[in-house]
Amino acid sequence: MMDSEVLYLIGPGGSIQDFDPKEIGDNPTLNFSGTMDWFYDNNIYPNYWCFIDPFTVEVFLKHLEKHTERHPWLLDMRKHTTLLYNDFQGTDEFYNSGFTTSQGPQWNRERFGGYYFPLLKQYLKESIPISSKVTLEDYSLLINNNTCPIIKHPEHGKNTDKFTSYVLPLAIHYFTNLKKIICTGFGDYNTPRAYTTNSHGYQGFQLSYQTLGPLIKDILVTKDIDIIFKNTNSYYKDLEWKK
């Protein structure tokens, strides 16, 4: 666990390209999913990295195969970047818990769990498994509990908003002394994801957030954690509660 009071959350939204990394200073960063191009372009590294979709790892490693000039930067990740991952990732429990990939359960077990995941860990400073439990629209584990909740909806097949169901709970769980979370690259639902033309899933995330937003905001208020969005048009802007 980490006792830092300030955390920067870096997401995959287009607004990261307008964000000055010098603002981060010495504060830790937690990067979600596919935003490594931004770190490479700015010649910096995330202190922590997390993902929920295992295919993110294959895309990242294959991307590096095509861009050999990035290999020296990648090798230096071993000095800087720690992976935070859920203890069931790369196992059959991932599918048994209600998660899926575009590649199927056999790929998840054999190619991701047996090849890509071990390969990724070789490029990282440390890999920390997080004790996790899937809960249905319930964040109560974040109050004085050693297990990190991953939130799902009771309705089967509903597209769950990753920021409020996964990223924020992980940050609040792992960084135990948080006073302020500063976000960029989350909630940019008027533009494609950074470095892509991909806007897939936005409508589903917005619908999911309508349910999850008030629930996670209650946790932020209860734990007295200030949250700020540098992208002022973020869809999550109403999570801010300290004025």
Secondary structure as GFF3:
##gff-version 3
##sequence-region A 1 243
A	DSSP	beta_strand	6	10	.	.	.	ID=ss1
A	DSSP	three_ten_helix	14	18	.	.	.	ID=ss2
A	DSSP	three_ten_helix	21	24	.	.	.	ID=ss3
A	DSSP	beta_strand	29	32	.	.	.	ID=ss4
A	DSSP	alpha_helix	36	41	.	.	.	ID=ss5
A	DSSP	beta_strand	48	50	.	.	.	ID=ss6
A	DSSP	alpha_helix	55	66	.	.	.	ID=ss7
A	DSSP	three_ten_helix	68	70	.	.	.	ID=ss8
A	DSSP	alpha_helix	71	76	.	.	.	ID=ss9
A	DSSP	three_ten_helix	77	79	.	.	.	ID=ss10
A	DSSP	beta_strand	82	86	.	.	.	ID=ss11
A	DSSP	alpha_helix	93	96	.	.	.	ID=ss12
A	DSSP	alpha_helix	105	106	.	.	.	ID=ss13
A	DSSP	pi_helix	107	116	.	.	.	ID=ss14
A	DSSP	alpha_helix	117	122	.	.	.	ID=ss15
A	DSSP	beta_strand	126	130	.	.	.	ID=ss16
A	DSSP	beta_strand	132	136	.	.	.	ID=ss17
A	DSSP	three_ten_helix	140	142	.	.	.	ID=ss18
A	DSSP	beta_strand	148	152	.	.	.	ID=ss19
A	DSSP	alpha_helix	162	162	.	.	.	ID=ss20
A	DSSP	pi_helix	163	167	.	.	.	ID=ss21
A	DSSP	alpha_helix	168	174	.	.	.	ID=ss22
A	DSSP	beta_strand	180	184	.	.	.	ID=ss23
A	DSSP	alpha_helix	202	222	.	.	.	ID=ss24
A	DSSP	beta_strand	226	229	.	.	.	ID=ss25
A	DSSP	three_ten_helix	237	239	.	.	.	ID=ss26
###
